[in-house]
Amino acid sequence: MAVQVRSLSRRLGGLLISRRQLLTAWFALRDRDAPWSVRLVAVAVIAYVLDPIDLIPDVIPLLGWLDDLGVLRLGLFLILHFGPAPVLERAQARAQEAELRSRRWMFWLLMALGLWLLTLTLLFAWLLWSLMHG
């Protein structure tokens, strides 16, 4: 199963958007040295994605989101390939740090969620037991 997912992601590699690409673009846009043209592309992409009037309306399941995904992918391509190299290098370093921090955060979030679910399950089992034997 994992091999199939990797194979599919390699085939769709140009279409998929990774978390690191989004973080890199975010940090590149927040950099003081980012040119106005790169920021203008980002504003145009965000405006298109959030605007309710699209080429394909969002109310059509899946097809309505494909044009948004395409515009987002095109915007990321323009930002990450035509942005200044020093800005992108700093942004990539910050994105990598943020990704490592979020992995630790995600681990503790999942641990807390697991503990909460265990507590809820035990409480439900105790309630069910007390109703059956009470």
Residue pairs with C-beta under 8 A, 6 or more apart in sequence:
9 16
14 73
15 69
15 73
17 69
17 72
17 73
17 76
19 99
20 92
20 95
20 96
20 99
21 76
21 80
22 76
23 91
23 94
23 95
23 98
23 99
24 80
24 88
24 91
24 92
24 95
25 42
25 75
25 76
25 79
25 80
25 91
26 91
26 95
27 90
27 91
27 94
27 95
27 98
28 34
28 38
28 79
28 80
28 83
28 87
28 88
28 90
28 91
29 38
29 39
29 42
29 79
31 87
31 90
31 91
33 84
33 86
33 87
34 83
34 84
34 87
35 83
35 84
37 82
38 78
38 79
38 82
38 83
41 75
41 78
41 79
42 75
42 79
44 75
45 71
45 72
45 74
45 75
48 54
48 68
48 71
49 68
49 71
49 72
52 58
54 64
54 67
54 68
55 67
56 63
56 64
56 66
56 67
57 64
58 64
58 65
58 68
80 88
83 91
